[in-house]
């Protein structure tokens, strides 16, 4: 079994920064792509950032230039550095990972709340 555990969420004022972490543990041979999603109240979950095993990244337009995804493959951990936060960034942030362990399966973390006050 594989678990993803997120941390780093919280309350921050507009213009501030937060760094989210997501650590994968369990029966892992390797991890392909990892990603961050978010879901605001009353809205659908949206992809925020995607990072391949080689470190190539893609972002939703609304966070380009403000958010940076990175990963430490040795620690099976993905990060999301969020700068210049805006109230509209308020959401529950989830990570997911495409884990290789005899077969390929995508796992999700439990989510971490990010609240940006104006």
C-alpha positions as a Markdown table, in Angstrom:
| # | Residue | x | y | z |
|---|---|---|---|---|
| 1 | Unk | 0.0 | 0.0 | 0.0 |
| 2 | Unk | 1.1 | 3.6 | -0.7 |
| 3 | Unk | 0.3 | 6.7 | 1.3 |
| 4 | Unk | 0.7 | 10.3 | 0.3 |
| 5 | Unk | 0.9 | 12.8 | 3.1 |
| 6 | Unk | 0.7 | 16.5 | 2.5 |
| 7 | Unk | 1.9 | 19.3 | 4.8 |
| 8 | Unk | 2.5 | 23.0 | 4.8 |
| 9 | Unk | -0.9 | 24.5 | 4.4 |
| 10 | Unk | -2.3 | 27.3 | 6.5 |
| 11 | Unk | -3.5 | 30.8 | 6.7 |
| 12 | Unk | -1.6 | 33.6 | 5.0 |
| 13 | Unk | -2.2 | 37.2 | 4.0 |
| 14 | Unk | -2.4 | 38.1 | 0.3 |
| 15 | Unk | 1.1 | 38.6 | -1.1 |
| 16 | Unk | 2.5 | 36.0 | 1.2 |
| 17 | Unk | 4.1 | 32.6 | 0.6 |
| 18 | Unk | 3.6 | 29.0 | 1.6 |
| 19 | Unk | 5.5 | 25.8 | 0.7 |
| 20 | Unk | 3.5 | 22.6 | 0.4 |
| 21 | Unk | 5.1 | 19.2 | 0.7 |
| 22 | Unk | 3.8 | 15.8 | -0.2 |
| 23 | Unk | 5.7 | 12.6 | 0.8 |
| 24 | Unk | 4.9 | 9.2 | -0.6 |
| 25 | Unk | 5.7 | 6.1 | 1.4 |
| 26 | Unk | 5.0 | 2.4 | 1.2 |
| 27 | Unk | 5.6 | -0.2 | -1.5 |
| 28 | Unk | 7.2 | 2.0 | -4.2 |
| 29 | Unk | 9.5 | 1.0 | -6.9 |
| 30 | Unk | 9.5 | 4.4 | -8.6 |
| 31 | Unk | 7.2 | 7.3 | -9.2 |
| 32 | Unk | 6.4 | 8.7 | -12.6 |
| 33 | Unk | 4.5 | 12.0 | -12.8 |
| 34 | Unk | 3.4 | 13.9 | -9.7 |
| 35 | Unk | 0.9 | 16.7 | -9.6 |
| 36 | Unk | -0.8 | 19.2 | -7.4 |
| 37 | Unk | -4.5 | 19.9 | -7.7 |
| 38 | Unk | -6.8 | 22.2 | -5.8 |
| 39 | Unk | -10.5 | 22.4 | -5.1 |
| 40 | Unk | -12.2 | 25.6 | -3.9 |
| 41 | Unk | -15.7 | 25.5 | -2.3 |
| 42 | Unk | -18.3 | 25.0 | -4.9 |
| 43 | Unk | -15.8 | 24.4 | -7.7 |
| 44 | Unk | -14.4 | 21.5 | -9.5 |
| 45 | Unk | -10.9 | 20.1 | -8.7 |
| 46 | Unk | -8.4 | 21.7 | -11.0 |
| 47 | Unk | -4.8 | 20.7 | -12.0 |
| 48 | Unk | -2.4 | 23.4 | -10.6 |
| 49 | Unk | 1.0 | 21.9 | -11.4 |
| 50 | Unk | 2.4 | 18.8 | -13.0 |
| 51 | Unk | 6.0 | 17.5 | -12.8 |
| 52 | Unk | 7.5 | 14.6 | -14.6 |
| 53 | Unk | 10.1 | 12.2 | -13.2 |
| 54 | Unk | 12.7 | 14.2 | -15.1 |
| 55 | Unk | 11.5 | 17.4 | -13.5 |
| 56 | Unk | 9.7 | 19.0 | -16.4 |
| 57 | Unk | 6.8 | 21.2 | -15.2 |
| 58 | Unk | 3.6 | 22.6 | -16.4 |
| 59 | Unk | 1.2 | 25.0 | -14.7 |
| 60 | Unk | -2.3 | 26.3 | -15.0 |
| 61 | Unk | -2.2 | 29.8 | -16.4 |
| 62 | Unk | -3.5 | 31.4 | -13.2 |
| 63 | Unk | -0.4 | 30.4 | -11.2 |
| 64 | Unk | 2.4 | 30.8 | -13.8 |
| 65 | Unk | 5.2 | 32.9 | -12.5 |
| 66 | Unk | 4.0 | 32.6 | -8.9 |
| 67 | Unk | 4.0 | 28.8 | -8.1 |
| 68 | Unk | 7.0 | 26.4 | -8.6 |
| 69 | Unk | 6.7 | 22.7 | -8.4 |
| 70 | Unk | 9.8 | 20.6 | -7.6 |
| 71 | Unk | 10.5 | 17.1 | -6.4 |
| 72 | Unk | 13.2 | 15.0 | -4.6 |
| 73 | Unk | 13.1 | 11.6 | -6.2 |
| 74 | Unk | 15.3 | 10.1 | -3.4 |
| 75 | Unk | 12.7 | 11.1 | -0.9 |
| 76 | Unk | 9.7 | 10.4 | -3.0 |
| 77 | Unk | 8.5 | 13.9 | -2.2 |
| 78 | Unk | 7.0 | 16.7 | -4.3 |
| 79 | Unk | 6.9 | 20.4 | -3.3 |
| 80 | Unk | 4.8 | 23.4 | -4.3 |
| 81 | Unk | 6.3 | 26.8 | -3.6 |
| 82 | Unk | 3.6 | 29.3 | -3.7 |
| 83 | Unk | 4.5 | 33.0 | -3.8 |
| 84 | Unk | 2.5 | 36.2 | -4.2 |
| 85 | Unk | -0.6 | 34.4 | -3.0 |
| 86 | Unk | -4.0 | 35.8 | -3.8 |
| 87 | Unk | -7.4 | 35.2 | -2.1 |
| 88 | Unk | -8.5 | 33.2 | -5.2 |
| 89 | Unk | -5.8 | 30.7 | -4.4 |
| 90 | Unk | -7.8 | 29.6 | -1.3 |
| 91 | Unk | -8.6 | 26.0 | -1.7 |
| 92 | Unk | -7.8 | 22.5 | -0.5 |
| 93 | Unk | -4.7 | 21.4 | -2.2 |
| 94 | Unk | -4.1 | 17.7 | -3.1 |
| 95 | Unk | -1.1 | 15.9 | -4.4 |
| 96 | Unk | -1.2 | 12.8 | -6.5 |
| 97 | Unk | 1.5 | 10.5 | -7.8 |
| 98 | Unk | 1.7 | 7.8 | -10.5 |
| 99 | Unk | 3.4 | 5.0 | -8.5 |
| 100 | Unk | 5.1 | 2.0 | -10.1 |
| 101 | Unk | 5.1 | -1.0 | -7.8 |
| 102 | Unk | 4.6 | -4.1 | -10.0 |
| 103 | Unk | 1.8 | -2.2 | -11.7 |
| 104 | Unk | 1.0 | 1.5 | -12.1 |
| 105 | Unk | -1.5 | 3.2 | -9.9 |
| 106 | Unk | -2.3 | 6.8 | -9.1 |
| 107 | Unk | -2.6 | 7.7 | -5.5 |
| 108 | Unk | -4.0 | 10.8 | -3.8 |
| 109 | Unk | -3.1 | 12.6 | -0.6 |
| 110 | Unk | -5.7 | 13.7 | 1.9 |
| 111 | Unk | -5.5 | 17.4 | 1.1 |
| 112 | Unk | -4.2 | 20.4 | 3.0 |
| 113 | Unk | -6.1 | 23.7 | 3.4 |
| 114 | Unk | -4.6 | 26.9 | 2.1 |
| 115 | Unk | -6.5 | 30.1 | 3.0 |
| 116 | Unk | -5.4 | 33.5 | 1.7 |
| 117 | Unk | -6.9 | 36.5 | 3.4 |
| 118 | Unk | -7.3 | 39.8 | 1.7 |
